[in-house]
Each structure stands twice: as C-alpha cells, then as structure tokens.
Amino acid sequence: MDSHKQLFILLCLSLVLVLLSGLQVEAKRHIKYHPSKELFVFGDSYVDTGNTPKTKPGSWKQPYGITFPGKPAGRFSDGRVLTDFIAKYLGLRSPIPHKFRNIVAKNYLKYGMNFAYGGTGVFDTSTSGPNMTSQIDSFNQLVQENIYTQSDITKSIAYVSVAGNDYNHYLATNGSLQGFPSFIASVVKQTTTNLVHLQRLGFKRIVVGALHPLGCLPQSTAQTSFQSCNSTFNDLVALHNNLLNQSVTKLNRETKDHTTFAILDIFDSFNSVLNNPSRHNIKERLKPCCFGVSSQYNCGSVDENNVKKYLVCENPESTFFWDRLHPTQAGWNAVYNELKIKSLHQILY
C-alpha cells in the first residue's frame, strides 16, 4: 500500500474517532441536560408565562416584556421568569401556558404545560384565578382527556411555586401578626396536600420552591428607601421554610424510593445574590427598575387618559428587582446561576 493510501486511511480513521468522541460528549450532555421529560408547572406569578388574562394589570401591559420578547407577553418581569430558566436547565422549550393549549400546534404539548396564574396561592386570594388545587384539577382533566398519558407523567417533573400570595392576602385582610405562625402552618399543610395529590397522579419527581425572603421585596423595603430588608418578614419566611422542609422530609420517608420530593432553595439563592450583587453584575439590589410615580400607582399604571404613571430605569440588566414583587430577567438569571451551583441538580432523576 503506498504512503498516500495509508495517509488517507489514517485521516479517515481519525475523522471517525473525532466524530465518535463528539457523539459521546453530546450523548453525555444529552443525558444530563436533555432528558426526555416534560415539565409541568403550578403556582403563581413567579412562574406564570402567560395564563393571566390580558385584561388584568401587569404582565400583558407595557413595559412588561421589554427585554424579552420585546413586548408584553404575560410574564411578570421585563423578560424571562423562573420557569424559563428551569426549562433551559432541562434542555426543554418553556412549557406553554394552559390558556393557549387549544391554539398552539400539538407539537408544543410534548414539553409539558404551565398552569401557574399570577396572584394565586394554595388558598383563594384576592385574585380571581385558580388556586393550586384548581390548577392541579385542570392538569388531571387533560389526563382524563388522554392529552397526557401515565407514561408521560412518570417521566415528567412537576414544579410547584408558592411565592407568598397567601401571606399578602392574609395581611391585606387584616390578619394579625400573632396569628401569622398558625396561618403559615396551614399554608404549608395545604402545600403538602397538593404535593401528595401530584404524587397520586403519577409524578415521580415533584419539586417545590422554598419561599424567598419576602422582607427584601421592594414592597417591604420601600419604608427604608430600599436600603434594608424587613427582618420580621424574613423571620416568618424562615418559619415557612422550616415547616416545608420538615414536611418534605416526612413525605420522602413515606415513599418507596425516598427521593420523589425535593425543595429548590430559592431563599438561599435570593440571599446569595442580594448579599453578593457585584458577583452577578447587579448594581441595584433592592430598588425596583419599574415603579409608579407615586404610591397610588404601580409599574405599568396609566391614568384615565392613558398617560403613563410609572418610570423605568435605564438598565434593567443591572437591577435585581423589576417591580414591587418580581425580579428582572437579570435577577432571575442570577438566582438561576446560584441554583445551578447548589440545588438545581435535585430536579433531575
């Protein structure tokens, strides 16, 4: 065999080896980040990607969505929210909002579905949307209709967000500070009931978010001109998270594989970002990017003549909070980066 042929064969073999190693790397990446699962999301505005009606204030109004997708699209942020980042981690397209299930191509249903609805809680709140139990019932209805099979559910992940609307409603309806601990216990108990309901429907991996530091939200820090968090509220959040941790630990002890339920530590990730903002290129920790011109207005408010009654900061990408309650896309991205380091692997099987 002449040297040219030998060289040609060696080159071909080298190319095959390179391609095979590339496929192995891709396969490993595929297994880690692209499992053939669907993502089903239940909860509130921290994970809602469009279920809230366009008639309601907020997520469908200017200036929401200015960063992504460039116009209001039903997310309570200037851009992406937690659901989008969890889906990204799983290598999935962000699941479609339940509201749009009949108007999108059936192909989109294979990524799962989002039942979350801004302003809702595990109990009824001042928002007229479906509470957590109703959202799970909507999912069950799709199962009854064979939109999703038991095989789909077994391979899927359920993410549950309980971001504090029950507590806002409690305070707004003159709930007392003395009665707060027992109300927290009832919220965690109902959350637990919802988690068990999802397990009985067939989910093998159910992830619930820990409650973030409510005392650091702009609605709490406005009293100190956005300088410091409200420690009283954060102590109550700690109680919620401790009870939730006890409850999830107990649920796992009672299940066969002991790993069905997991907590995503949103509290720790929020705190990590707020305590080390420069590490995430965040310059403004507590002051929201978008806010009303006075206390009677909010981000997105207009008067009867459709005149804007809000202001928007120049750089949402360097601000953690978007409005009085919600992070910016940059804020969520920072939280996501912390979660990736510490606890996001828990959502994988």
C-alpha positions as CSV (number, residue, x, y, z in Angstrom):
1,M,0.0,0.0,0.0
2,D,1.5,3.3,-0.9
3,S,2.0,6.1,1.6
4,H,-0.8,8.2,0.1
5,K,-3.3,5.5,0.7
6,Q,-2.0,4.9,4.2
7,L,-2.3,8.6,5.0
8,F,-5.8,8.7,3.6
9,I,-6.9,5.7,5.7
10,L,-5.3,7.3,8.8
11,L,-7.1,10.6,8.2
12,C,-10.4,8.7,7.7
13,L,-9.9,6.8,11.0
14,S,-9.0,10.0,12.8
15,L,-12.1,11.7,11.5
16,V,-14.3,8.8,12.6
17,L,-12.8,8.8,16.1
18,V,-13.3,12.6,16.4
19,L,-16.9,12.2,15.3
20,L,-17.5,9.3,17.7
21,S,-15.9,11.2,20.6
22,G,-18.1,14.2,19.7
23,L,-21.2,12.0,19.7
24,Q,-20.2,10.6,23.1
25,V,-19.8,14.0,24.5
26,E,-23.1,15.1,23.0
27,A,-24.7,11.9,24.4
28,K,-23.4,12.7,27.9
29,R,-24.6,16.2,27.6
30,H,-27.9,15.0,26.3
31,I,-28.4,12.7,29.3
32,K,-27.6,15.4,31.7
33,Y,-29.4,18.4,30.2
34,H,-31.8,17.0,27.7
35,P,-33.8,14.2,29.4
36,S,-36.9,13.1,27.5
37,K,-39.2,14.6,30.2
38,E,-41.9,17.1,30.3
39,L,-42.2,20.0,32.7
40,F,-45.5,20.8,34.4
41,V,-45.6,24.0,36.4
42,F,-48.1,25.0,39.1
43,G,-48.2,28.2,41.1
44,D,-48.2,32.0,40.8
45,S,-46.5,35.0,39.0
46,Y,-43.0,33.8,39.8
47,V,-43.6,31.0,37.2
48,D,-46.6,32.2,35.2
49,T,-45.7,32.6,31.5
50,G,-49.0,33.9,30.2
51,N,-52.1,32.4,31.9
52,T,-53.1,35.7,33.5
53,P,-55.8,37.4,31.4
54,K,-54.8,40.4,29.2
55,T,-57.4,42.5,30.8
56,K,-55.6,42.4,34.2
57,P,-53.0,44.9,35.1
58,G,-49.3,43.9,34.9
59,S,-47.9,41.1,32.8
60,W,-49.7,41.9,29.5
61,K,-49.2,45.7,29.7
62,Q,-46.3,47.9,28.8
63,P,-43.4,48.0,29.9
64,Y,-43.5,44.2,30.9
65,G,-41.5,42.1,28.5
66,I,-39.3,44.9,27.2
67,T,-36.1,42.8,27.5
68,F,-37.7,39.5,26.3
69,P,-39.5,39.1,23.9
70,G,-39.6,42.9,23.4
71,K,-43.2,43.4,24.2
72,P,-45.7,42.3,27.0
73,A,-46.2,38.5,26.8
74,G,-47.8,37.5,30.1
75,R,-44.6,37.3,32.2
76,F,-44.4,39.4,35.4
77,S,-40.9,40.7,34.6
78,D,-39.1,42.6,31.9
79,G,-38.2,39.2,30.4
80,R,-37.8,35.6,31.4
81,V,-39.0,34.1,34.7
82,L,-38.1,31.1,36.8
83,T,-40.0,28.6,34.6
84,D,-37.9,29.6,31.5
85,F,-34.7,29.0,33.4
86,I,-35.8,25.6,34.8
87,A,-36.8,24.5,31.3
88,K,-33.5,25.7,29.9
89,Y,-31.7,23.6,32.5
90,L,-33.7,20.6,31.4
91,G,-33.0,21.3,27.8
92,L,-36.7,21.8,27.1
93,R,-38.7,24.6,25.5
94,S,-40.5,26.6,28.1
95,P,-43.9,24.8,28.6
96,I,-46.9,26.5,27.0
97,P,-49.4,28.2,29.3
98,H,-52.6,26.1,29.8
99,K,-54.6,29.0,28.4
100,F,-53.1,28.5,24.9
101,R,-53.4,24.7,24.8
102,N,-56.0,24.7,22.1
103,I,-54.4,27.3,19.8
104,V,-50.9,26.1,19.5
105,A,-49.6,23.2,17.4
106,K,-49.9,19.9,19.2
107,N,-46.2,19.5,18.9
108,Y,-45.7,22.1,21.7
109,L,-47.6,19.9,24.2
110,K,-44.7,17.5,24.3
111,Y,-42.7,19.9,26.5
112,G,-45.3,19.9,29.2
113,M,-47.7,22.7,30.3
114,N,-47.7,25.7,32.6
115,F,-50.8,26.0,34.9
116,A,-49.4,28.9,37.0
117,Y,-51.5,32.0,37.4
118,G,-50.3,35.3,38.8
119,G,-51.6,36.4,42.1
120,T,-52.9,33.0,43.2
121,G,-52.0,30.9,46.3
122,V,-52.7,27.5,47.8
123,F,-55.9,29.1,49.1
124,D,-58.1,31.6,47.4
125,T,-56.6,35.1,47.3
126,S,-57.9,38.5,46.1
127,T,-57.0,37.3,42.6
128,S,-59.9,35.5,40.9
129,G,-57.6,33.0,39.3
130,P,-57.4,29.3,40.0
131,N,-55.7,28.3,43.3
132,M,-53.2,25.5,43.4
133,T,-55.9,22.8,43.9
134,S,-57.8,24.0,40.8
135,Q,-54.6,24.1,38.7
136,I,-53.9,20.5,39.6
137,D,-57.5,19.7,38.7
138,S,-57.0,21.3,35.3
139,F,-54.0,19.1,34.8
140,N,-56.0,16.0,35.8
141,Q,-58.6,16.9,33.3
142,L,-56.0,16.8,30.5
143,V,-55.0,13.3,31.7
144,Q,-58.7,12.2,31.6
145,E,-58.8,13.5,28.0
146,N,-55.7,11.5,27.2
147,I,-53.7,14.6,26.2
148,Y,-51.1,13.2,28.6
149,T,-50.6,9.5,29.5
150,Q,-49.4,7.9,32.7
151,S,-46.1,7.1,30.8
152,D,-45.7,10.9,30.1
153,I,-46.3,11.7,33.8
154,T,-43.9,9.1,35.1
155,K,-41.1,10.7,33.1
156,S,-42.0,14.3,33.9
157,I,-41.2,16.8,36.5
158,A,-43.7,18.8,38.4
159,Y,-42.6,22.2,39.7
160,V,-44.6,23.9,42.4
161,S,-44.2,27.6,43.2
162,V,-45.7,29.1,46.4
163,A,-44.3,32.6,46.4
164,G,-46.3,34.4,49.2
165,N,-49.6,35.5,47.8
166,D,-51.4,33.7,50.6
167,Y,-49.5,35.8,53.0
168,N,-50.1,39.1,51.1
169,H,-53.8,38.2,51.2
170,Y,-53.7,37.4,54.9
171,L,-52.1,40.8,55.7
172,A,-54.5,42.7,53.3
173,T,-57.5,41.2,55.0
174,N,-56.3,42.3,58.5
175,G,-54.7,39.1,59.6
176,S,-52.7,39.7,62.9
177,L,-49.0,39.2,63.4
178,Q,-49.9,37.0,66.4
179,G,-51.9,34.7,64.2
180,F,-49.3,34.6,61.4
181,P,-47.4,31.4,62.6
182,S,-50.6,29.3,62.7
183,F,-51.6,30.6,59.3
184,I,-48.1,29.7,57.9
185,A,-48.6,26.2,59.3
186,S,-51.9,26.0,57.4
187,V,-50.3,27.2,54.1
188,V,-47.6,24.5,54.4
189,K,-50.1,21.9,55.3
190,Q,-52.2,22.7,52.2
191,T,-49.0,22.8,50.1
192,T,-48.2,19.3,51.3
193,T,-51.7,18.1,50.4
194,N,-51.1,19.5,46.9
195,L,-47.7,17.7,46.6
196,V,-49.3,14.4,47.6
197,H,-52.1,15.0,45.1
198,L,-49.4,15.3,42.3
199,Q,-47.7,12.1,43.5
200,R,-51.0,10.2,43.4
201,L,-51.5,11.4,39.8
202,G,-48.2,9.6,38.9
203,F,-45.4,12.1,39.2
204,K,-42.1,10.6,40.4
205,R,-40.3,13.9,40.7
206,I,-42.0,16.8,42.4
207,V,-40.1,19.9,43.2
208,V,-41.4,22.8,45.4
209,G,-39.7,26.1,45.7
210,A,-38.7,27.4,49.1
211,L,-40.2,30.8,49.9
212,H,-37.8,33.7,49.0
213,P,-37.0,36.5,51.5
214,L,-40.3,38.4,51.4
215,G,-38.8,41.1,53.6
216,C,-36.4,42.0,50.8
217,L,-39.1,42.7,48.2
218,P,-39.4,46.4,47.2
219,Q,-42.9,46.5,48.7
220,S,-41.2,45.7,52.1
221,T,-38.0,47.8,51.7
222,A,-39.8,51.0,50.4
223,Q,-40.2,52.1,54.0
224,T,-36.4,52.3,54.3
225,S,-36.0,53.9,50.9
226,F,-34.9,50.5,49.6
227,Q,-31.9,50.3,51.9
228,S,-32.6,47.3,54.1
229,C,-34.7,44.2,54.3
230,N,-37.5,43.7,56.8
231,S,-36.2,41.1,59.3
232,T,-39.7,40.5,60.8
233,F,-41.0,39.2,57.5
234,N,-37.9,37.2,56.8
235,D,-38.2,35.5,60.2
236,L,-41.7,34.4,59.2
237,V,-40.3,33.2,55.9
238,A,-37.8,31.1,57.8
239,L,-40.7,29.5,59.7
240,H,-42.4,28.7,56.5
241,N,-39.3,27.1,55.0
242,N,-38.5,25.1,58.2
243,L,-42.0,23.7,58.2
244,L,-41.8,22.9,54.5
245,N,-38.5,21.2,55.0
246,Q,-39.9,19.0,57.8
247,S,-42.9,18.2,55.7
248,V,-41.0,17.2,52.5
249,T,-38.5,15.1,54.6
250,K,-41.5,13.3,56.1
251,L,-43.1,12.7,52.7
252,N,-39.9,11.2,51.3
253,R,-39.6,8.9,54.3
254,E,-43.0,7.6,53.5
255,T,-42.4,7.0,49.8
256,K,-40.7,3.9,48.3
257,D,-37.7,5.5,46.7
258,H,-37.3,8.3,49.2
259,T,-36.5,10.9,46.5
260,T,-39.8,11.8,45.0
261,F,-40.0,15.2,46.6
262,A,-37.3,18.0,46.5
263,I,-37.1,21.6,47.6
264,L,-35.4,24.2,45.4
265,D,-33.8,26.6,47.8
266,I,-35.0,29.9,46.3
267,F,-34.4,31.6,49.7
268,D,-30.7,30.8,49.8
269,S,-30.2,31.7,46.1
270,F,-32.0,35.1,46.5
271,N,-29.9,35.9,49.6
272,S,-26.7,34.9,47.9
273,V,-27.4,37.3,45.0
274,L,-28.5,40.1,47.3
275,N,-25.5,39.7,49.6
276,N,-23.0,39.5,46.6
277,P,-24.7,41.5,43.9
278,S,-21.4,42.5,42.1
279,R,-20.6,38.8,41.5
280,H,-23.7,38.8,39.2
281,N,-23.2,42.3,37.7
282,I,-26.1,43.6,39.7
283,K,-25.7,47.2,40.7
284,E,-29.1,47.9,42.2
285,R,-30.1,45.3,44.9
286,L,-33.4,46.4,46.4
287,K,-34.8,49.3,44.4
288,P,-37.1,48.2,41.6
289,C,-36.4,49.1,38.0
290,C,-40.1,49.9,37.3
291,F,-42.2,51.8,39.8
292,G,-45.2,54.1,40.0
293,V,-44.7,57.9,40.1
294,S,-46.5,57.9,43.5
295,S,-47.7,55.3,46.0
296,Q,-51.1,55.0,44.3
297,Y,-49.5,53.8,41.1
298,N,-47.6,50.7,40.1
299,C,-45.3,49.6,37.3
300,G,-47.5,49.7,34.1
301,S,-50.1,52.0,35.6
302,V,-51.8,54.6,33.3
303,D,-54.4,57.2,34.1
304,E,-57.9,57.6,32.6
305,N,-56.3,59.4,29.6
306,N,-53.8,56.5,29.1
307,V,-50.9,58.6,30.3
308,K,-48.1,56.6,31.8
309,K,-47.8,56.8,35.6
310,Y,-44.7,54.8,36.0
311,L,-40.9,55.2,35.5
312,V,-38.5,52.6,34.1
313,C,-34.7,52.5,35.0
314,E,-32.1,52.7,32.2
315,N,-30.5,49.3,32.8
316,P,-32.9,46.5,33.8
317,E,-30.0,44.1,33.2
318,S,-28.1,45.5,36.2
319,T,-31.1,45.7,38.5
320,F,-32.3,42.7,40.6
321,F,-36.0,43.7,41.0
322,W,-38.3,44.6,38.2
323,D,-41.3,45.9,40.1
324,R,-42.5,45.8,43.8
325,L,-42.7,42.0,43.8
326,H,-40.8,40.4,41.0
327,P,-37.2,40.0,39.8
328,T,-35.9,41.2,36.5
329,Q,-34.7,38.7,33.9
330,A,-31.2,39.5,35.1
331,G,-32.3,38.9,38.7
332,W,-33.8,35.5,37.8
333,N,-30.7,34.7,35.8
334,A,-28.5,35.5,38.8
335,V,-30.8,33.3,41.0
336,Y,-30.6,30.5,38.4
337,N,-26.8,30.7,38.4
338,E,-26.8,30.2,42.2
339,L,-29.3,27.4,41.9
340,K,-27.1,25.7,39.3
341,I,-24.2,25.6,41.8
342,K,-26.2,24.4,44.8
343,S,-29.5,22.7,44.3
344,L,-30.8,22.6,40.7
345,H,-29.4,19.1,40.2
346,Q,-32.1,17.8,42.5
347,I,-34.8,18.2,39.9
348,L,-33.0,15.6,37.7
349,Y,-33.7,11.9,38.3
